[in-house]
Amino acid sequence: MSRDVSVAGAFILTPACPPVGTTLQLEIALPPLYGPTPTVRLKGKARVVRIERAAESAAQSGFAVVSQGFTMEELGRNKADQ
């Protein structure tokens, strides 16, 4: 799950975080405006720049990454979605 996503980076929600400076290969399917099937995917390398640890059980832990070259790919659409 993610909190914020753009071609410049993302914030990934997770209880286990990689160390700052780690390079990751990410693939993020963005939710569609209409219908249940994702229509856009971001892929590429990203570097961890910040970790947030939840102080309370209601808060969510995670980490921020900066893109090192995301590409955006349009996924195939079902004819029912057009």
C-alpha positions in Angstrom: 0.0 0.0 0.0 1.1 3.5 -0.6 0.2 6.9 0.8 1.6 9.2 -1.9 2.7 8.3 -5.4 4.2 10.4 -8.3 6.7 9.9 -11.0 9.2 11.6 -8.6 8.7 9.1 -5.8 6.4 7.4 -3.4 5.7 6.7 0.3 5.2 2.9 0.9 3.2 1.8 4.0 4.7 -1.2 5.7 5.7 -2.3 9.2 9.2 -3.5 8.0 11.3 -0.8 6.3 14.6 -1.1 4.4 17.5 1.1 5.5 17.9 4.6 4.2 20.0 4.6 1.1 18.8 1.2 -0.1 18.0 1.0 -3.8 14.8 -0.9 -4.7 13.1 -2.1 -7.8 9.4 -1.0 -7.6 6.3 -1.7 -9.6 3.2 0.3 -8.6 -0.2 -0.3 -10.2 -2.3 2.8 -9.8 -6.0 2.5 -9.2 -8.4 3.4 -12.0 -10.7 6.4 -12.0 -13.5 4.0 -12.9 -13.8 0.2 -12.5 -11.8 -2.3 -10.5 -8.8 -2.9 -12.9 -5.6 -0.8 -12.7 -4.9 1.1 -15.9 -1.4 2.6 -15.3 1.7 1.1 -13.8 4.9 2.9 -12.6 8.1 0.8 -12.8 11.7 1.4 -12.0 14.4 1.9 -9.4 14.0 4.1 -6.4 16.2 5.0 -3.4 14.9 5.0 0.2 15.3 8.6 1.6 13.2 8.5 4.8 11.7 6.1 7.3 8.7 6.9 9.5 8.0 4.6 12.4 4.5 4.7 13.9 4.5 5.9 17.6 0.9 4.8 18.1 -1.0 1.7 16.9 -3.4 3.9 14.9 -0.5 5.4 12.9 1.1 3.6 9.9 4.9 3.0 9.5 6.5 3.2 6.1 9.3 4.7 4.0 9.7 7.3 1.3 11.6 6.7 -1.9 12.8 9.0 -4.7 12.6 7.8 -8.2 15.8 6.9 -10.1 14.0 6.6 -13.4 10.3 5.5 -13.1 8.6 4.7 -16.4 4.8 4.9 -16.8 3.0 2.1 -18.7 -0.6 2.1 -19.7 -2.1 -1.3 -19.1 -4.6 -3.0 -21.4 -8.3 -2.1 -20.9 -11.2 -4.4 -21.1 -13.8 -3.5 -23.7 -16.4 -3.2 -21.0 -14.3 -0.4 -19.4 -14.2 1.7 -22.6 
